[in-house]
Amino acid sequence: MTNEHIVRSFAQELQRLSNLITQMGGVAEAQVGSAIKAVARRDVALAAQVMQADTRLDEYEREIDTETIRLLALRQPMAQDLREIVSALKIASDLERIGDYAANVAKRSLALAQVPVVRPTAGIPRMGRLVEEILKDVLDAFIERDVEKAIGAWRRDEELDDLYTSLFREVLTYMMEDPRNITPCTHLLFMAKNLERIGDHATNIAETIHFLVVGGPLIMDRPKGDDSSFAVVQPDQTAP
Amino acid sequence: MTNEHIVRSFAQELQRLSNLITQMGGVAEAQVGSAIKAVARRDVALAAQVMQADTRLDEYEREIDTETIRLLALRQPMAQDLREIVSALKIASDLERIGDYAANVAKRSLALAQVPVVRPTAGIPRMGRLVEEILKDVLDAFIERDVEKAIGAWRRDEELDDLYTSLFREVLTYMMEDPRNITPCTHLLFMAKNLERIGDHATNIAETIHFLVVGGPLIMDRPKGDDSSFAVVQPDQTAP
């Protein structure tokens, strides 16, 4: 009887931990969505809201950290249960970072709202839509323990890297056209980089889901990282 | 007898885990140092070496991950031992990210080596020296389990943020002076950002050391993040 009671209650505790991750994922997703909206609409109030709400993700991470350590100490879990707990620790850390990047996008949108609109700003919501899709798929994959969906999202990160690299080049040419574009375009570059990093953390979560469900690391061939780090764009591309 | 043997061998396993972190920390430190050298000396071969060696840190992280999960499952540790293992997991993740940022600095130094030197490049070794010091202190603090040293390093991250913010503004003005500076200066901005992020991960490690030794989270008042996200620099600062 007592034994059965403990077993059931450990399952409940694991479910609660999993629910915490799901909730935290929902908050992170909302933060990313709002940050992108704040850029597109030059909505300073929304940006401020995103920056303030970032502490909620820090609190979630602390709560999940404490809970995982408590469960590890009290329950001494093995196999699948142990993977559940270690995965929670890892995913909470990725979601916290995603929140930081969303808050930084929001913060930079304030600087952007002080100056006239620059054309490449439109690239941010375009990248943003893809980031939101990848993040949504990864979080669904976590809830459904769906490895295929996780791998699908993980593969799409490459599209995001491509989008980032092309936006990077576009923004550079705008900077060269008019020095007044330099400050807003620099913020755009960092915003785009933040979105690309959110994608990287989403792929980390996909890898953790693979570990959680399958039990081993995801080792596959996927071109990683963006090419913008190599980019050299000349001011006048037609010059000899 | 048997019991004593198990106790001693668990202590040895924990020591081995701790040594793995120390070794990984040494590799990360060397990677950061070499990346900064590659920028300062426009050393393309060294940059390529840093980029290649990044896989070593990925391997360390995988080994530490596997080892922590094995120890959690087999040893079912509690209290201090449990904190040792969870800390190893967290620190390995931070060191892996530090390696990624070092590799990205190296990668960008290749783009920079293709164009004439731009003046603000000198800011990178300046930031780099501080990053190296902070990282060294944090790794020493881990080896010595020295919370005071960890907190000291954690506080110095603020200097790094200040250095980053002033370099950010300096680089923007160079971009405005001459459009040929825009591409190299953009890489400088991202390099500086990478160094600033390495500092953030070093402070994460300092916080983990606090958790490891003291048993609770480090909650202190320290201004966090850089101010460059708010920066608006005008092309002609003397204009009406």
Interface residues (C-beta under 8 A of the other chain):
Chain A: R62 D65 T68 I69 L72 A73 Q76 P77 M78 A79 L82 R83 V86 L89 K90 S93 N104 K107 R108 L110 A111 Q114 V115 L172 M175 M176 P179 R180 I182 T183 T186 H187 L189 F190 K193 P217 G225 S229 F230 A231 V232 V233 Q234 P235
Chain B: R62 D65 T68 I69 L72 A73 Q76 P77 M78 A79 L82 R83 V86 L89 K90 S93 N104 K107 R108 L110 A111 Q114 V115 L172 M175 M176 P179 R180 I182 T183 T186 H187 L189 F190 K193 P217 S229 F230 A231 V232 V233 Q234 P235
